[in-house]
Amino acid sequence: MANIKSAIKRTKQAKAANLRNRATKRLVLTKRKTALAAIEASNKEDAATAFRVYTSALDRAVKKGVITKNNAARKKSRMALAIKKMA
């Protein structure tokens, strides 16, 4: 454990940020799972709706700094391709 006051504070802040980041990542993964389930079921309308929700969650994660914008762009692109192949 750190002895310096500022180091103790940074540790506390890092733990809080880690919890927030994990919650955001879990939300993104849940939305991804929902979109993939809709694609597996070959339900075009549900897949389109789930894709919009998923991209929104990705954009929020980028805005919060949890994932990089290129990472989000790659995930959106792959999901869009999967939906397009479904037709």
N, C-alpha and C positions, 0 to 999 in steps of 0.2 A: 504494500500500500504506500502511496506517495505521502511524503511528509510536508511538502510545500503546499501552501494554501491554493495557489493557482493551479497546481497539478491535480489536486483533489477536485477542484471545480471542473477542470477539463474532463476528468474521468467521469464525473457525474453527468456532464453535458453529453459526452460520447455515448453513455448508456441510454440516455433519453432519446438521442438522435437515432440510435440503433433500433430502439423499439418502434419509433415512427417509421423508419425506413422498412423494417420488416413487415409492418402492417400494410404499407403501400404495396410492397412486392407481393404479399399474399393476395391482396385485392386484385392486382393485375393477373396473377395466376388463376384465380377463381374465374375472372371474366374470360380468360383464354380457354379454360376448361369448358365453360358454357358455350362459347363459340364453336369449339371443336365438336362438342356433342351435337349441336345443331347441324353441323356439316355432315357428321356421321349419319344422322337421321335423314339427310337429304332434304331438309326443310329450308327452302330458299328464303322465305320471309323471316323466319326465326334466325337464320344465319346472318342475314343482312342487319337485323336489329342487334344481334349479339356482337357483330363486327363493329358497329357504331359505338356500342358501350365499351368494347375492348379498346378501341383506338382512343376513346376519351380517357380511359384509365391510364393508358400508356402516356398520353400527353400530359396528364396530371403528374405522373411519376417523373417525367422529364423536367417539368416545371419545378418540382420539388428537389431535383438533383439526385434522385434515387438511381435512375439509369441515364445513359447518354442518349442524345438525340439520334445518333446513327443506329444504336441498338433498337430504339423504338421504331425507327423507319424500316429496319430490316424485318422486325416482327410483324409490322403492319403489312408490308409487302408480301410476306409469305402467307399471311392469313388471307389477304385479298386474292392471291393466286389459288389458294385452296378452295375459296368460294367460287372463283371463276371456273375451275376445273369441275366443280360439282354439277354444273349445268349440262 
